[in-house]
Amino acid sequence: MSATANKSGSAPADEETRQAREAADALSGAGGRVQLRIERKTVAVPKRAVPLIAQLLEKMGAGESVEVRTVHDTLSTTEAAEILNVSRPYVVKLLEDGLIPFVATEGNHRRVNRADLLEFQRRKDAERRRPAGELAAEGQRLNREYKLER
């Protein structure tokens, strides 16, 4: 679902963008109960939905495209690859190497628990940041020891 397309499929009008920004600002400051009025009917908005709606409206207000999808606890290898931004065969290799736990289903299908995938991603990100931090620390240490002479 694209939230930046209006009924005709074209880019949102300036008025729609302004309304989205205004609604996002109002929701971001909402600490209490939020209600939605649809013509003559008013309904309560679940508390957990408010930040999601605010984020959606912020993106729309910035003229960005927004896609809304459901989040499942288990993922296909294709979905896991999309989250990691890698190829599906690479994800299959990670699974076969035991780096990410998975459950085999019918035939050759594999399902990955979202929490396991995100934990793998967190560990990999930390591993990638470690050398950069070490290099930065070494650079600072070396700069303190040497004085530039003019």
C-alpha positions in Angstrom: 0.0 0.0 0.0 1.5 3.3 -1.0 0.5 6.1 1.3 1.8 8.9 -1.1 -0.6 8.1 -3.9 -4.0 9.8 -4.0 -7.1 8.3 -5.7 -5.8 9.1 -9.1 -2.4 7.6 -8.3 -0.5 10.9 -8.6 1.8 12.5 -6.0 0.0 14.0 -3.0 -1.3 17.5 -3.2 0.4 20.2 -1.1 -2.7 20.3 1.1 -2.5 16.6 1.8 1.2 17.0 2.7 0.4 19.9 5.1 -2.4 17.9 6.7 -0.1 14.9 7.2 2.5 17.1 8.9 -0.1 18.8 11.1 -1.6 15.4 12.2 1.9 14.0 12.8 2.8 17.0 15.0 -0.4 16.6 17.0 0.1 12.9 17.5 3.7 13.2 18.5 2.7 15.4 21.4 -0.3 13.2 22.4 0.3 11.8 25.8 -3.2 10.8 26.6 -6.1 9.2 24.8 -6.3 9.5 21.1 -9.6 9.3 19.2 -10.4 9.2 15.5 -13.6 10.8 14.2 -15.0 9.3 11.0 -17.9 11.4 9.9 -20.3 11.1 12.9 -18.6 8.2 14.7 -15.7 8.5 17.1 -13.4 5.6 18.0 -10.5 5.2 20.4 -7.1 4.6 18.8 -5.1 1.9 20.5 -2.1 3.4 22.4 0.4 1.1 20.6 -0.9 2.4 17.2 -0.4 6.1 17.9 3.4 6.2 17.3 3.0 4.1 14.2 0.3 6.4 12.8 2.5 9.4 13.7 5.5 7.9 11.9 3.3 7.1 8.8 2.0 10.7 8.7 5.6 12.2 9.2 6.8 10.3 6.1 3.7 11.3 4.1 4.3 14.9 5.3 7.8 14.7 3.9 6.5 13.4 0.6 8.0 10.0 1.1 6.5 6.7 -0.1 5.2 4.5 2.7 4.5 0.8 2.6 2.5 -1.0 5.4 3.0 -4.7 5.9 2.2 -7.1 8.6 5.0 -8.5 10.7 5.2 -12.2 11.2 7.1 -14.0 13.9 8.6 -16.4 11.3 10.1 -15.4 8.0 10.9 -17.1 4.7 14.4 -17.0 3.5 13.4 -14.4 1.0 12.0 -12.1 3.7 15.1 -12.7 5.8 17.3 -11.7 2.9 15.3 -8.5 2.4 15.8 -7.6 6.1 19.5 -8.3 5.9 19.8 -6.7 2.5 21.6 -9.7 1.1 20.7 -12.4 -1.4 18.4 -15.4 -0.6 21.2 -17.9 -1.4 23.5 -16.2 1.1 20.8 -16.4 3.8 20.4 -20.2 3.0 24.2 -20.5 3.4 24.1 -18.7 6.8 21.3 -21.1 7.9 23.2 -24.2 6.7 26.4 -23.0 8.4 24.4 -22.8 11.7 24.8 -19.0 12.1 21.1 -18.4 12.2 18.7 -21.0 13.7 15.8 -22.1 11.5 13.0 -24.7 11.2 12.7 -26.9 8.2 9.2 -27.2 6.9 7.7 -29.0 3.9 10.2 -30.0 1.3 13.3 -27.7 1.3 11.5 -24.7 2.8 13.1 -23.0 5.9 11.5 -20.6 8.3 13.6 -18.2 10.4 12.4 -16.7 13.7 12.4 -12.9 13.4 14.0 -12.5 16.8 16.9 -14.9 15.8 17.4 -13.0 12.6 17.5 -9.6 14.3 19.9 -11.0 17.0 22.2 -12.2 14.1 22.0 -8.7 12.5 22.8 -7.0 15.8 25.9 -9.3 16.4 27.1 -8.7 12.8 26.7 -4.9 13.2 28.6 -5.0 16.4 31.4 -7.0 14.8 31.6 -4.5 11.9 31.8 -1.5 14.3 34.5 -3.0 16.5 37.4 -2.5 14.1 36.3 1.0 13.3 36.3 1.9 17.0 39.7 0.3 17.4 41.1 2.3 14.5 39.6 5.5 15.8 41.1 4.9 19.2 44.5 4.2 17.7 44.3 7.3 15.6 43.6 9.4 18.6 46.4 7.8 20.5 48.9 8.5 17.7 47.8 12.1 17.2 48.4 12.8 20.9 52.0 11.4 20.7 53.0 13.4 17.7 53.2 17.2 17.5 53.2 19.0 14.3 56.3 21.2 13.9 56.0 24.3 11.8 
